Amino acid sequence: MTEQILVTGGAGFIGTHLCAALLDRGAQVTAVDNLSAGRLPALAELQRHDRFRLVEHDITVPLDWEAPLTAVVHLASPIGPAYVRDHPVSTLMAGSAGTVNALEIARRQRARIVLVSSAEVYGDPTVQPQPETYTGNTDPVGPMSGYQEAKRFLEAMATAYRREYDVNTGIIRPFNVYGPGMLPSDRRVVAAFAVQALAGQELVVNGPDAVRSLCYVDDFVAGLIAMMESHAPGPVNLGAGEGTAIGDLAKLVVATVGSGSVRTGATGNLGGAARCPDITLARDTLGWKPTTALEHGIRATVDDMRTAVDAQATVRFDVPSAWTTLLPGTPELHCRAASVGAALHWLTDTYPVLAPRLLSPQGQLVPWTNVYLDQDNVRDLNGMDTALTGEVTLTALPAMAGG
Ligand SMILES: NC(=O)c1ccc[n+]([C@@H]2O[C@H](COP(=O)([O-])OP(=O)(O)OC[C@H]3O[C@@H](n4cnc5c(N)ncnc54)[C@H](O)[C@@H]3O)[C@@H](O)[C@H]2O)c1
């Protein structure tokens, strides 16, 4: 019988890789995603497949789902330290209401559900490496609390549904996952280093000895599928058992790209303590271990990022005069981006002070309808997914420029 799998957040980085792997094994796959993280090129590939369907939906709103399901994988969540620090409300909503709605679908359909948590549940760990039995060191009102508590709630609610409603839940705790398919606008460490090196820039690494566990996306997806096939409740760590110092990662990326340079500062950190998983449980319960060498994974990521960067438009923003007080000393704003949404995400990530002008109270980008492409005024392009190529100028609507 054909497997029927629903993947929340299925249009994202891990989600598109997972959906592709599930299609490869003959499954019928539905991705439920609000596309808040943009539209990845890999999504267009998936949409060409007749066993794939995208349902554009915000999972914090209950989803009326009646079709039988073999399994649900719940990935939908905002991500990235900078983004989640600035958007704690939508992050907590995805982890709480979004998780309940995903669990309800699995409960009604009597389906296995794998819920994707994060190594952030360990906070600033005082134990190295972290086994699943370590309960963490988090601050419920700290800067990362929106994300950490969202994931801790996800785990608690998954466990509650298992205990009280007998739902077949499984919790995965990923560490850093990287690989092809990350957007150049992704601010996470591997993508950010690759983009900087490709631009020939200096990679400034404060705290080069800080250690991260970097897991190649194909390895991670194999672990997710093994968890989906098992009945294990978890939580189970999935990550590289051996950590990589950030300074060494920067040097590897620069050597692989063939341009850029590395400057290290002795102090500072990258936002977060060393996190390295103990992966004994994944090996013992799922028979899983990562197999991709870091050099190979970085090569594949860099090659893909080079293509993505080349395909991006050079975007210039017309800075409305009403913003000049918000951005003192910033006469010009420009970036490279592949879509209207990606450019606006860059703008709100880089200048959080603009967020109230560009984001709805729910943290969604508001439509930006007055777009000038190559000097031609193309009106009514209110789609965030509108692809950008060449030299582009984005101009704010008078209402958004605000007074
Ligand atoms: N990539 C990593 O290194 C990593 C590490 C730890 C945990 N995780 C977890 O893995 C999951 C996937 O991460 P990713 O790297 O693919 O991120 P991603 O941003 O590429 O994918 C997340 C997807 O969820 C969607 N989404 C967000 N909020 C939503 C909502 N309310 N309703 C519907 N869709 C929504 C986004 O549009 C996006 O497509 C997340 O839950 C994340 O917390 C990832």
The ligand as a Gaussian input file, in Angstrom:
#p B3LYP/6-31G(d) Opt

LIG

0 1
 N       18.463000      23.115000      10.107000
 C       18.956000      22.968000      11.324000
 O       20.173000      23.073000      11.540000
 C       18.048000      22.652000      12.482000
 C       18.600000      22.504000      13.754000
 C       17.752000      22.265000      14.833000
 C       16.385000      22.146000      14.620000
 N       15.885000      22.292000      13.372000
 C       14.415000      22.210000      13.216000
 O       14.122000      21.543000      12.006000
 C       12.950000      22.109000      11.434000
 C       13.191000      22.489000       9.982000
 O       14.296000      23.375000       9.907000
 P       14.843000      23.911000       8.508000
 O       16.305000      24.087000       8.655000
 O       14.312000      23.089000       7.399000
 O       14.178000      25.360000       8.498000
 P       13.380000      26.094000       7.298000
 O       13.113000      27.487000       7.740000
 O       14.100000      25.912000       6.012000
 O       12.026000      25.266000       7.244000
 C       10.953000      25.488000       8.121000
 C        9.701000      25.584000       7.284000
 O        8.584000      25.783000       8.167000
 C        7.720000      26.722000       7.568000
 N        6.927000      27.352000       8.619000
 C        7.360000      28.171000       9.608000
 N        6.318000      28.524000      10.388000
 C        5.217000      27.906000       9.873000
 C        3.853000      27.884000      10.236000
 N        3.382000      28.579000      11.291000
 N        2.983000      27.157000       9.484000
 C        3.437000      26.445000       8.412000
 N        4.722000      26.439000       8.019000
 C        5.601000      27.157000       8.749000
 C        8.629000      27.685000       6.832000
 O        7.949000      28.373000       5.787000
 C        9.721000      26.753000       6.302000
 O        9.415000      26.288000       5.003000
 C       12.530000      23.272000      12.337000
 O       11.534000      22.830000      13.231000
 C       13.785000      23.586000      13.100000
 O       13.500000      24.141000      14.361000
 C       16.671000      22.546000      12.308000

